[in-house]
């Protein structure tokens, strides 16, 4: 755990009392990603682009088809939110090169705050010869038609947790336990004290659902994720384009504590070693879609990652690569694709949604899927 972050959080608690989980998670995630050592086999977790190059290549071709459906604008912003070490964008650009008019129209923009990760992205994308611009926030992306990719971006945004008490919902907070010399969860102020109308978020916060839930039930909201979906929806309505978001979580909103930490590819207590472990939570895809549709955008999905990638031909792409691969490389390709699409691996837990402007034709993989 970062000594500086411990001291910072303990000082905040001493001054103002227990801190909402959203604030603690936000500070911990920022400190963690600033180190730039999260990704890959030597890090704490591995993402789809690191598992197989076919993932990024399929997304690159997906983006090319979406661009064609947009009327093939002469310039299109190709952005990625949370681009990791740049592996996904490098694979996307390699695939895009197979569609020269699209490749020529692309203007690459990456949303990344970590200086160390920006350096890794610059190195990964240098062979492409494509100019890259970096941004701290999505709202600073330049105007114009947009295709945005976000793989495991929303899951790292800080969440609120609400605990069902005998008389209503209470914000879950983090306190310091002197006897245990560590952080712990405590029940914080009520929704009325915070000034939040939780019922507007629907189940499980609406009165009908709340009455059926026992005391101690945990429910989650991701305010930054919902704000992102609204902002992106407004942007797409006004300027055109699409956003493809791939992450993990249930297809429908439901109560439950999904906060988790990973260290060395193994689960770890979430409040231990804050700032030195990967801290994430399940994505509420239904609410993201509702937020985007609430501002006039179209939202499609969620569909499972396995269905999405299989429908776009990832297995055929892998077989094509295997023709020129060594036996060891072919085995690695086969294992990678299996991990991405199989229901016992990432194929079902991971979901995909697409946000688009209202007149955009259904993107590949979503032809028969519209969010409720």
N, C-alpha and C positions, 0 to 999 in steps of 0.2 A: 504494500500500500504506500502511496506517495505520502511522505512525512509532511510535505507542504500542504497537501490537500486535507490530511487529517487535522492539522493545526487550523486551517481555514474553516473547516466545517465545525470543529469544536468551538472555535471563537464565535461563529454565528449562533450556535446553539446556546452558548453562555449568555449572549447578548439578547437574543429574541425568543429563546425556547425552541422546542422541536421544530425541525424544518420540513416542509412538504417534500415528499419523495421526488416530485418533478424537479425541484431545485437541486437536490442532491444528485439525482441521476444526470442532470444536465452538466453539472460541474465535473462529475466523475468521467462521463463520456468524453468531454472535451479534453481532459487531462490524459485520458487513455490514448485517444487517437493522435494527440500531439507527439506521442513517442514514435509513431510510424512503424511499429513492429507487430501489428495485430495479425496480419494476413499470412496465409501460406502454411506449409507443413511445419515450418519452424516457429510459427506464431501460435495464436490461441484458437484460430478457426480458419477454415478454408471455404471460399465462396465458389459459386458455379463457374465463373470464368477461369479460376485457378484449377478446377477439376478437369475441364476439357475446352479446347479452343473452339469446338463446334458450337458451344453456347453463344459466344460472342459473334461468330460468323452467322449463325441463324438470326440473331438480333440485327446484324448489319443488313442482311437481305430483307428482313421485316421492315426496317426503316426505309429502304429503297422503294419498296412497294407502297408504303404509306406516302412517301414523297410523290410518287406517281399519282396516287389518289388525290393529293392536294393540288394537282394541276401542274406539277413539276416547276415550282418557282425557281427563278434563276439563282437565288440565294436562299438557303435554309439553315437555321441555327440547329446544329446537332449538339445537344447538351447532355451531360451526365451528372446526376446528383449523387455524391458519395462515390467517387470513381476509384477508391482503393489505391492499388499500385499502378493503375492504368492498363491493366491486362485486358479488361473488357473493351475499352475504347480502341486499343490496338487491334484486337480481333475484328471489331466492327468495321474499322477503316480498311482492313485488308479485304474483307468481304465486299465492302462498298466499291472497291477499285474494280470489281467485275461489272459495275454499272457506271461507266465513265461519266455520263451526264450528271448523275447523282453525286459522284465523287467530286466533280468540279463545283457543284453547287454548295457543298458542305462548308460550314463555318463552325469549327469546333470550340466549344466552351465547356469548362469543367467547374463544378461548384465544390470547392474544397477549402477548408480553413487551415489544415495542418501543413506547415512549411515542409516537414520531412516527407509527407505523402506527396505534396506538389513536386518535390524533387524527384521522387520515384516515378511519378507520372510523366514528367518531362523526359526522363531517361527512356521509359517504355515507349513513348510516342515519337521519339526522335527519328527512328528509322522510317516512319511514315512520310516524313517531310512536310507534314501538315502543320500550319501555324495553330497554336493553341492559346486561348485566353482563359484566365482563372478568375473565379468570383468567390466571395465569402458567402453570398446568399443567392437564392434563385431569383429574388426580385430585382437583382441588378443585371440579369441577362438582357442583352440588347433587344430592341423591338424587332419584330419580323416573324415570319412563319417559323414554327418551332417543332422539333422532334426531340423529346426528352426521354432519357433512359434512367431508371433508378432501380438498381439491383441491391437488395438488402440495405436500403436507405432509410425507410420509415421505421424499421424495427429498432434502430439506435436513437430515435428521437425520444426525449424524456416523456414519461407517462405520469398521469395522476392515478393514484389508487384511492378508492372510496370503500369504506367498511360499513356494512349494515349494522347499526346499533338498535337497541330496543325501540327507539323513537325516531329513527331515520338514518340518513347517511352521514358519515364523518370522514373528513379528509385523513388519509393515512400519512403519518409523518415519521421522521427519523430523529431519534434522540441518542444521547451518549450514556451508556451504562457504566458507571464508575466501577461497580463490583466486578463486571465481566471485562472491563477495559476494551469495550467495543461498541459499535453502533447497534441500535435495535429499533424495531418498529413500535410505534405507539399510536393510539387513536387520537386524532387531532380535532379541530373545530368542526361543528356541524355545517351542513350545506347552507342553512339559514345564516349562520355566523359568517361564512365565507361570502355569502351573497350570490349563490349559484342556484339557478333553476335547473336541476338535473333532469327533471321530467321531460324537458324538451329534447333530450337525447334518445328518448324512447327506451325500449327494453335494455337492461333490466331496471332502469331508473323510473319508469312510468309507474303510477300508483298501482295499477293492476298487477304488474310483475313484482313490485316491491313487497306487497302483502304476502306473497307466497315464498319469499326468501327468508331463511333463518338468520338470526343475529350472527355476526361474524363473517357473513358472505362478503367477498371482495369483488369489486367491479372496477374496470379500468377505462380511462379516457386518455387520448393523446392529443392535447390541444394544439401542439405544433404540427402534428400530422394533419389534423382537420383544417388548420389555417393554410397549410401548404396546398391541400386539395382545393380549397376555395380560391386561393390566389392563382393556382394553375388553371382552374376552370375558367376564371374571368379572363385570364391571359389568352387561353385557347379560343374562347368565344370571340374576343376582340380581334385577334390576329391570326388565328388558324393554326392547325397542327394537331399533335398528339403527344401524350405522355404514357409511357409503358412502365408500370411499376411491378416489380417481382419481389416477393417477400414471403414470410411464413406466418401462418396463423389460420384461424377458422374462417369458413365462408360466411358465417352469420354471427352477429353480435351476441355475446353470451357472458355471464359473470364468470369470474375465475381469476386467480393470481398467476400470471404468466411471466412475471419478472424472473430473469435468469442471468447467470454469469457463467462464462467459459474461461478456463485457463488451461493452456496446453491441451486443447481439444477435449477437456473433461469439464463436467459441471462443477460449479464452485459456489459456496454461499454468497448471495448477492451483496451483502453489506461488508464482507471481508475483502481487504485489499482494494478498496475503492480507488479508482484511477489506474490500477494495474491489471484489471481484468475486463473482458468484454461483457458489457452490461446491456441487455436487450429485453424486449417484450414482444409478445405476439401482436401482429398487425390486425386491426379491425377493418377489414376490407369493405364491409357493408357500409360503415359510417363514412369511410373515405369517398365511396361512390355517391352516397347521399349528399355529402358536402359539395362535391363537384356539380352534381345535378341541381342542387339548390341555387346555383348561380348561373344556370342555363347551359352548362356543358353536357355532353353525352358521356355516360360511363358504362363500360362493358366489362363483364366478368363479375366475380372472379371465376376463372377456370384453373384447373390444376396445372402445375408446371409440366407434369408428364403429358397431359393432353395437349397443351399448347405446343411444346417442343416437338412432340411426335407428329402433330398435325402440320407443322412447318417443315418436316422432313429431316429431323436431326439424325435419325438412324441411316437414312440414305446418304447424308453428308459424311457420316463416319465411315460407311462402307467405301465411299469414293476415296477417302483419305487412306484407308487401309490398303488399297491397291499398291500404293507407293511406299508403304510403311514396312519397317522391319517387323519380325514376329513380336518382339518386345513392345514396339510402338503400337502395333495393332491390338495387342492385349490391353495396353493402357487406354487406347481409344474406346475399346469395347466396355471396359470397366467404368470409364468416365461417363459415357452415355447412359449405361445402366444405372449408375448412381443418380444421375439427373432426372431420369424419367420413371424409374421403378417405384411402385407404390410403397414398398418397404424401405425406401431410401428417401429421396427428396421429392419424388414425383407427386405425392398427394399433399403432404404438409405444406409445401410451397405453392403459392397461388400467384396468378397474374391478372392484373386489371389494366384496362386502357381508358384513358380520359381523352376525349377529342372535342373539337368544335362541333356544333350541331349538324353541319352539313357534310362532315367528313364521312365517306363510306366506311362500312365496318372494316376495321383493320384485319389483316391475316390472323387467323386463330380465334377470332371473335365473331365470325359471320352469323352465328345463331345464338349469341350470348349478349343479353342486355341486363344490367343490374336492376334489381327491383326498386 
